[in-house]
Amino acid sequence: MLNTTEKWVRGFGMGSYDHRSKTSKPFVYFWESLTSKEGARERALYVLKPINEYHKQAKKILEIGCGIGEVLVNLPSRYTIFGLDIERDYIEVCKRRMPRGKFFVSSMHNFKIDEKFDVIFSAYDAINFLKDFAQWKSAFKAVDEHLNRDGLFIFDVYTPKMLRDTLQWLEKYNRSTSSVKEFPKGYYYDKEIVKGDTLTLDSRIFERLPNGLYQLNKYRFKERIYPVAKMKSALSEYFDILKANLREEGRKILFVCRKK
């Protein structure tokens, strides 16, 4: 008798499932194949537009929680680019993709770099991955300490509407529907779980092997989501909020802040 995973695999025409897989490859192995280049370019524009509006003289830009540098790679060569991420594997990819940049292994909430920047940004709701709001506040402080005078802090995060909408969606489909995506290395799907202020993505990648089987790789990602008023209050200690624009039908908010 097939278990749920086996049914899912065969139901999508993926052939046989390799039950012998006991470990998962590092997520970085799949990341570049999973991400949308168009989406990365769009996020780069979210960063460049406020720079052009509020800080045209900016030259040094740091991305915190940069992942494999999908956004940084789209920034014009007139900028000196820097990136940091807690995952060393991601930073190694950045160094390979962008020899002109400088990259650091560090968490975004307690980083210390012997540099100051004109712009610091975070994309792909990376700040939501910090484990609690104390780390958010610590991240805001670290950003402030690393910005030059009049420097900009630009970032996007999920709002509580993301939690509400996800819960409604899960209830509508009896918490059994997952999103499925085919990509060059196989198939990817994730199931969303909402508990309190936390959105969990329970993710699976079925990697297509040369022998026609599929190897299962499991990942779990947690994002903490807080009220917008709470974010604004914490930001106001260090920054003037120039813009706070809701996006994706209110599920995300893009902040543009200036160092006080």
ZAKEBA-412041 format. One record per residue (C-alpha): residue number from 1; residue in one letter; x, y, z. Coordinates in steps of 0.02 Angstrom, whole numbers, padded with zeros to 5 digits. Each point is the difference from the previous one (the first is absolute). Layout:
<rs>
{pos:NUM&code:a&u:X&v:Y&w:Z}
...
</rs>
This chain:
<rs>
{pos:1&code:m&u:00000&v:00000&w:00000}
{pos:2&code:l&u:00068&v:00171&w:-00046}
{pos:3&code:n&u:00026&v:00131&w:00134}
{pos:4&code:t&u:-00053&v:00182&w:-00030}
{pos:5&code:t&u:00169&v:00051&w:-00069}
{pos:6&code:e&u:00006&v:-00147&w:-00120}
{pos:7&code:k&u:-00174&v:00041&w:-00063}
{pos:8&code:w&u:00053&v:00180&w:-00027}
{pos:9&code:v&u:00155&v:-00051&w:-00097}
{pos:10&code:r&u:-00089&v:-00121&w:-00114}
{pos:11&code:g&u:-00150&v:00113&w:-00018}
{pos:12&code:f&u:00110&v:00131&w:-00081}
{pos:13&code:g&u:00080&v:-00122&w:-00121}
{pos:14&code:m&u:00167&v:00000&w:00088}
{pos:15&code:g&u:00032&v:-00186&w:-00015}
{pos:16&code:s&u:00076&v:-00091&w:00149}
{pos:17&code:y&u:00044&v:00077&w:00166}
{pos:18&code:d&u:00170&v:-00043&w:00075}
{pos:19&code:h&u:-00037&v:-00058&w:00179}
{pos:20&code:r&u:00184&v:-00025&w:00037}
{pos:21&code:s&u:00035&v:00186&w:00020}
{pos:22&code:k&u:00038&v:00035&w:00184}
{pos:23&code:t&u:00075&v:00175&w:-00008}
{pos:24&code:s&u:-00040&v:00162&w:-00088}
{pos:25&code:k&u:00122&v:00100&w:-00104}
{pos:26&code:p&u:00035&v:00179&w:00055}
{pos:27&code:f&u:-00139&v:00112&w:-00066}
{pos:28&code:v&u:00128&v:00105&w:-00092}
{pos:29&code:y&u:00020&v:-00143&w:-00125}
{pos:30&code:f&u:-00176&v:00035&w:-00064}
{pos:31&code:w&u:-00024&v:00185&w:00036}
{pos:32&code:e&u:00060&v:00077&w:-00163}
{pos:33&code:s&u:-00107&v:-00120&w:-00102}
{pos:34&code:l&u:-00154&v:00042&w:00104}
{pos:35&code:t&u:00009&v:00190&w:-00003}
{pos:36&code:s&u:-00075&v:00113&w:-00132}
{pos:37&code:k&u:00124&v:00114&w:-00086}
{pos:38&code:e&u:-00144&v:00116&w:-00043}
{pos:39&code:g&u:-00052&v:00006&w:00183}
{pos:40&code:a&u:00178&v:00042&w:00052}
{pos:41&code:r&u:00009&v:00142&w:-00127}
{pos:42&code:e&u:-00166&v:00066&w:00065}
{pos:43&code:r&u:00066&v:00002&w:00178}
{pos:44&code:a&u:00157&v:00091&w:-00057}
{pos:45&code:l&u:-00114&v:00136&w:-00068}
{pos:46&code:y&u:-00086&v:00012&w:00170}
{pos:47&code:v&u:00172&v:00044&w:00069}
{pos:48&code:l&u:00059&v:00113&w:-00140}
{pos:49&code:k&u:-00157&v:00107&w:-00011}
{pos:50&code:p&u:00011&v:00072&w:00178}
{pos:51&code:i&u:00189&v:00021&w:-00019}
{pos:52&code:n&u:-00030&v:00107&w:-00154}
{pos:53&code:e&u:-00135&v:00096&w:00092}
{pos:54&code:y&u:00084&v:00027&w:00168}
{pos:55&code:h&u:00188&v:-00031&w:-00014}
{pos:56&code:k&u:00066&v:00020&w:-00178}
{pos:57&code:q&u:00178&v:00019&w:00064}
{pos:58&code:a&u:-00001&v:-00174&w:00077}
{pos:59&code:k&u:00149&v:-00108&w:-00047}
{pos:60&code:k&u:00019&v:-00139&w:00130}
{pos:61&code:i&u:-00143&v:-00124&w:00019}
{pos:62&code:l&u:-00016&v:-00145&w:00122}
{pos:63&code:e&u:-00131&v:-00136&w:-00008}
{pos:64&code:i&u:-00034&v:-00092&w:00163}
{pos:65&code:g&u:-00066&v:-00177&w:-00016}
{pos:66&code:c&u:00061&v:00003&w:-00179}
{pos:67&code:g&u:-00019&v:-00187&w:-00035}
{pos:68&code:i&u:00087&v:-00040&w:-00165}
{pos:69&code:g&u:-00006&v:00182&w:-00056}
{pos:70&code:e&u:-00146&v:-00004&w:-00123}
{pos:71&code:v&u:-00036&v:00185&w:00031}
{pos:72&code:l&u:00179&v:00061&w:00019}
{pos:73&code:v&u:00049&v:-00072&w:-00168}
{pos:74&code:n&u:-00128&v:00114&w:-00082}
{pos:75&code:l&u:00067&v:00162&w:00073}
{pos:76&code:p&u:00095&v:00115&w:-00120}
{pos:77&code:s&u:00190&v:-00004&w:00000}
{pos:78&code:r&u:00008&v:00180&w:00062}
{pos:79&code:y&u:-00036&v:-00066&w:00174}
{pos:80&code:t&u:00125&v:-00088&w:00113}
{pos:81&code:i&u:-00096&v:-00151&w:00063}
{pos:82&code:f&u:00012&v:-00096&w:00162}
{pos:83&code:g&u:-00102&v:-00145&w:00068}
{pos:84&code:l&u:-00017&v:-00101&w:00158}
{pos:85&code:d&u:-00091&v:-00160&w:00042}
{pos:86&code:i&u:00009&v:-00124&w:00143}
{pos:87&code:e&u:00022&v:-00146&w:-00121}
{pos:88&code:r&u:00180&v:-00023&w:-00059}
{pos:89&code:d&u:-00056&v:-00101&w:-00152}
{pos:90&code:y&u:-00104&v:00148&w:-00060}
{pos:91&code:i&u:00146&v:00119&w:00020}
{pos:92&code:e&u:00113&v:-00114&w:-00102}
{pos:93&code:v&u:-00127&v:00008&w:-00142}
{pos:94&code:c&u:-00002&v:00191&w:00012}
{pos:95&code:k&u:00189&v:00008&w:-00011}
{pos:96&code:r&u:-00003&v:-00108&w:-00156}
{pos:97&code:r&u:-00140&v:00097&w:-00083}
{pos:98&code:m&u:00061&v:00175&w:00044}
{pos:99&code:p&u:00190&v:00014&w:00011}
{pos:100&code:r&u:-00019&v:00190&w:00011}
{pos:101&code:g&u:-00094&v:-00014&w:00166}
{pos:102&code:k&u:00054&v:-00028&w:00179}
{pos:103&code:f&u:-00093&v:-00127&w:00106}
{pos:104&code:f&u:-00011&v:-00050&w:00182}
{pos:105&code:v&u:-00068&v:-00147&w:00100}
{pos:106&code:s&u:-00107&v:00072&w:00140}
{pos:107&code:s&u:-00177&v:00010&w:00065}
{pos:108&code:m&u:-00092&v:00159&w:-00046}
{pos:109&code:h&u:-00047&v:00035&w:00182}
{pos:110&code:n&u:00175&v:00016&w:00075}
{pos:111&code:f&u:00120&v:00034&w:-00143}
{pos:112&code:k&u:00155&v:00106&w:00025}
{pos:113&code:i&u:00095&v:00056&w:-00156}
{pos:114&code:d&u:00141&v:00125&w:-00008}
{pos:115&code:e&u:-00094&v:00096&w:-00135}
{pos:116&code:k&u:-00140&v:00126&w:-00013}
{pos:117&code:f&u:-00127&v:00007&w:-00139}
{pos:118&code:d&u:-00112&v:00122&w:-00091}
{pos:119&code:v&u:-00138&v:-00128&w:-00019}
{pos:120&code:i&u:-00040&v:-00161&w:00092}
{pos:121&code:f&u:-00143&v:-00107&w:-00064}
{pos:122&code:s&u:-00083&v:-00168&w:00025}
{pos:123&code:a&u:-00110&v:-00089&w:-00128}
{pos:124&code:y&u:-00108&v:-00155&w:-00011}
{pos:125&code:d&u:-00072&v:00031&w:00175}
{pos:126&code:a&u:00167&v:-00058&w:00072}
{pos:127&code:i&u:-00027&v:00093&w:00165}
{pos:128&code:n&u:-00152&v:-00108&w:00033}
{pos:129&code:f&u:00119&v:-00147&w:00023}
{pos:130&code:l&u:00074&v:00074&w:00160}
{pos:131&code:k&u:-00056&v:-00104&w:00148}
{pos:132&code:d&u:-00087&v:00134&w:00105}
{pos:133&code:f&u:-00036&v:00186&w:00006}
{pos:134&code:a&u:00149&v:00031&w:00113}
{pos:135&code:q&u:00108&v:-00051&w:-00148}
{pos:136&code:w&u:-00097&v:00118&w:-00113}
{pos:137&code:k&u:00041&v:00144&w:00117}
{pos:138&code:s&u:00180&v:-00056&w:00010}
{pos:139&code:a&u:00007&v:-00004&w:-00191}
{pos:140&code:f&u:-00069&v:00178&w:-00010}
{pos:141&code:k&u:00135&v:00057&w:00122}
{pos:142&code:a&u:00138&v:-00087&w:-00099}
{pos:143&code:v&u:-00062&v:00080&w:-00161}
{pos:144&code:d&u:00000&v:00172&w:00081}
{pos:145&code:e&u:00179&v:-00025&w:00061}
{pos:146&code:h&u:00059&v:-00045&w:-00176}
{pos:147&code:l&u:-00084&v:00140&w:-00097}
{pos:148&code:n&u:00082&v:00162&w:-00050}
{pos:149&code:r&u:-00087&v:00164&w:00037}
{pos:150&code:d&u:-00169&v:00009&w:-00092}
{pos:151&code:g&u:00021&v:-00182&w:-00048}
{pos:152&code:l&u:-00151&v:-00101&w:-00058}
{pos:153&code:f&u:-00069&v:-00162&w:00070}
{pos:154&code:i&u:-00116&v:-00088&w:-00124}
{pos:155&code:f&u:-00086&v:-00165&w:00036}
{pos:156&code:d&u:-00158&v:-00100&w:-00027}
{pos:157&code:v&u:-00088&v:-00115&w:00124}
{pos:158&code:y&u:-00163&v:-00092&w:00017}
{pos:159&code:t&u:-00145&v:00079&w:00094}
{pos:160&code:p&u:-00128&v:-00092&w:00109}
{pos:161&code:k&u:-00116&v:-00003&w:-00151}
{pos:162&code:m&u:00113&v:-00136&w:-00069}
{pos:163&code:l&u:-00041&v:-00107&w:00152}
{pos:164&code:r&u:-00187&v:00034&w:-00014}
{pos:165&code:d&u:-00007&v:-00033&w:-00187}
{pos:166&code:t&u:00101&v:-00159&w:00016}
{pos:167&code:l&u:-00113&v:-00065&w:00139}
{pos:168&code:q&u:-00154&v:00035&w:-00106}
{pos:169&code:w&u:00078&v:-00089&w:-00148}
{pos:170&code:l&u:00048&v:-00151&w:00106}
{pos:171&code:e&u:-00174&v:-00010&w:00075}
{pos:172&code:k&u:-00080&v:00011&w:-00171}
{pos:173&code:y&u:00102&v:-00148&w:-00062}
{pos:174&code:n&u:-00006&v:-00096&w:00165}
{pos:175&code:r&u:00187&v:00029&w:00030}
{pos:176&code:s&u:00042&v:-00130&w:-00132}
{pos:177&code:t&u:00047&v:00101&w:-00153}
{pos:178&code:s&u:00182&v:00035&w:-00041}
{pos:179&code:s&u:00075&v:00105&w:-00137}
{pos:180&code:v&u:00099&v:-00100&w:-00128}
{pos:181&code:k&u:00134&v:00063&w:-00117}
{pos:182&code:e&u:00105&v:-00088&w:-00131}
{pos:183&code:f&u:00176&v:00066&w:-00019}
{pos:184&code:p&u:00156&v:-00058&w:-00094}
{pos:185&code:k&u:00058&v:-00118&w:00138}
{pos:186&code:g&u:-00167&v:-00080&w:00038}
{pos:187&code:y&u:-00155&v:00049&w:00096}
{pos:188&code:y&u:-00025&v:00115&w:00148}
{pos:189&code:y&u:-00150&v:00019&w:00114}
{pos:190&code:d&u:-00034&v:00081&w:00167}
{pos:191&code:k&u:-00139&v:-00008&w:00126}
{pos:192&code:e&u:-00036&v:00154&w:00104}
{pos:193&code:i&u:-00034&v:-00012&w:00187}
{pos:194&code:v&u:-00061&v:00146&w:00106}
{pos:195&code:k&u:00021&v:00001&w:00188}
{pos:196&code:g&u:-00012&v:00163&w:00097}
{pos:197&code:d&u:00115&v:00128&w:-00081}
{pos:198&code:t&u:00099&v:-00133&w:-00095}
{pos:199&code:l&u:-00018&v:-00056&w:-00180}
{pos:200&code:t&u:00090&v:-00164&w:-00033}
{pos:201&code:l&u:00039&v:-00066&w:-00173}
{pos:202&code:d&u:00017&v:-00189&w:00006}
{pos:203&code:s&u:00093&v:-00026&w:-00163}
{pos:204&code:r&u:00045&v:-00151&w:-00105}
{pos:205&code:i&u:00112&v:-00012&w:-00152}
{pos:206&code:f&u:-00006&v:-00157&w:-00105}
{pos:207&code:e&u:00166&v:00004&w:-00092}
{pos:208&code:r&u:00001&v:-00088&w:-00168}
{pos:209&code:l&u:00143&v:-00126&w:-00004}
{pos:210&code:p&u:00091&v:-00068&w:-00155}
{pos:211&code:n&u:-00075&v:-00174&w:00029}
{pos:212&code:g&u:-00178&v:00066&w:-00012}
{pos:213&code:l&u:-00034&v:-00006&w:00186}
{pos:214&code:y&u:-00035&v:00150&w:00111}
{pos:215&code:q&u:00091&v:00041&w:00161}
{pos:216&code:l&u:-00097&v:00088&w:00138}
{pos:217&code:n&u:00076&v:00153&w:00084}
{pos:218&code:k&u:-00094&v:00075&w:00149}
{pos:219&code:y&u:00009&v:00179&w:00065}
{pos:220&code:r&u:-00097&v:00104&w:00125}
{pos:221&code:f&u:00002&v:00190&w:00001}
{pos:222&code:k&u:-00079&v:00109&w:00134}
{pos:223&code:e&u:-00049&v:00182&w:-00018}
{pos:224&code:r&u:-00057&v:00109&w:00146}
{pos:225&code:i&u:-00126&v:00134&w:-00044}
{pos:226&code:y&u:-00043&v:00150&w:00110}
{pos:227&code:p&u:-00124&v:00145&w:-00003}
{pos:228&code:v&u:00050&v:00146&w:-00111}
{pos:229&code:a&u:-00021&v:00122&w:00146}
{pos:230&code:k&u:00126&v:-00102&w:00100}
{pos:231&code:m&u:00125&v:00006&w:-00144}
{pos:232&code:k&u:-00021&v:00188&w:-00019}
{pos:233&code:s&u:00024&v:00030&w:00186}
{pos:234&code:a&u:00164&v:-00098&w:00001}
{pos:235&code:l&u:00062&v:00084&w:-00158}
{pos:236&code:s&u:-00038&v:00175&w:00064}
{pos:237&code:e&u:00137&v:-00013&w:00131}
{pos:238&code:y&u:00132&v:00008&w:-00136}
{pos:239&code:f&u:-00084&v:00054&w:-00162}
{pos:240&code:d&u:-00122&v:00119&w:-00080}
{pos:241&code:i&u:-00123&v:-00104&w:-00101}
{pos:242&code:l&u:-00010&v:00078&w:-00172}
{pos:243&code:k&u:-00117&v:-00128&w:-00076}
{pos:244&code:a&u:-00096&v:-00153&w:00059}
{pos:245&code:n&u:-00087&v:-00069&w:-00153}
{pos:246&code:l&u:-00113&v:-00151&w:00007}
{pos:247&code:r&u:00024&v:-00128&w:-00139}
{pos:248&code:e&u:-00074&v:-00167&w:-00053}
{pos:249&code:e&u:-00176&v:00050&w:00056}
{pos:250&code:g&u:00065&v:00055&w:00169}
{pos:251&code:r&u:00093&v:-00160&w:00040}
{pos:252&code:k&u:00169&v:00088&w:-00011}
{pos:253&code:i&u:00065&v:00172&w:00043}
{pos:254&code:l&u:00151&v:00088&w:-00074}
{pos:255&code:f&u:00087&v:00121&w:00118}
{pos:256&code:v&u:00114&v:00140&w:-00055}
{pos:257&code:c&u:00086&v:00079&w:00150}
{pos:258&code:r&u:00133&v:00132&w:00026}
{pos:259&code:k&u:00125&v:00000&w:00142}
{pos:260&code:k&u:-00039&v:00134&w:00129}
</rs>
